[in-house]
Amino acid sequence: MVDLLAITPHPDDAELLCGGTLIRAAAFGHKTGILDLSAGELGTYGTPEGRRAEAERAAEILGLTARMALDLPDARIRNDEESRTQLVEAIRELRPRTVILPYFEGRHPDHRVASQLGYDACYLAGLKNFPAAGDPHRPSKILYTLAYREHALKPTFVVDISDAFERKLEAIRCYASQFDGIKALGELYPAEVPLYDLVRIQDAHYGSLIRVAYGEPFYTRETMLVDDVVSLPVSSF
């Protein structure tokens, strides 16, 4: 069972999108996990077996409590009854309080579908009469990642991952079959710098929005609550 669960389509997605946040959460004493919906078997580089081994090494670096994988087809993930049932059972087993999902728009169809599939499964997992194994459980919070988007929204909030960034990058480097020598990332056009440098540039940009070295951006559909406006961080000047 975990407190924070990232549900993403392929091995390496969570490391790129929210690896620093997972590291920070574990440092706070929360149990963290990743649920990979597919094995990434249609990836241009590497093999499913190799990516599985890379994912295991990355999980150790991130300090995860659990890493699970469903067997949904890469590049053909569907928000259908069978997929929802499998994901509901995984959510009921892991019982997260907070779930991180890909943003609901994007270039890769798996990311768009995984976002809606994850949201629907989180809701259905709480219905006691939904026909799936496990006791009912519904996460209380859904967060959407915003990193590596060409036309990104203004984040609802940014997590300071300054102290966790180098470990995040170490976890990403576990996926050498995918990233060594690559010069493109997500919806960003290819640049004349290695992918690892693009990660640093992106996280430095979002960190600058909250006046820190590195950050990871998130979006929530619901409005955030503030108790004390006098102690709000990030200076306006």
Secondary structure, 3 states (H helix, E strand, C coil): CCCEEEEECCCCHHHHHHHHHHHHHHHCCCCEEEEECCCCCCCCCCCHHHHHHHHHHHHHHHCCCEEEECCCCCCCCCCCHHHHHHHHHHHHHHCCCEEEECCCCCCCHHHHHHHHHHHHHHHHCCCCCCCCCCCCCCCCEEEEECCCCCCCCCCCEEEECCCCHHHHHHHHHCCHHHHCCCCCECCECCCCCCHHHHHHHHHHHHHHHCCCCCEEEEECCCCCCCCCHHHCCCCCC
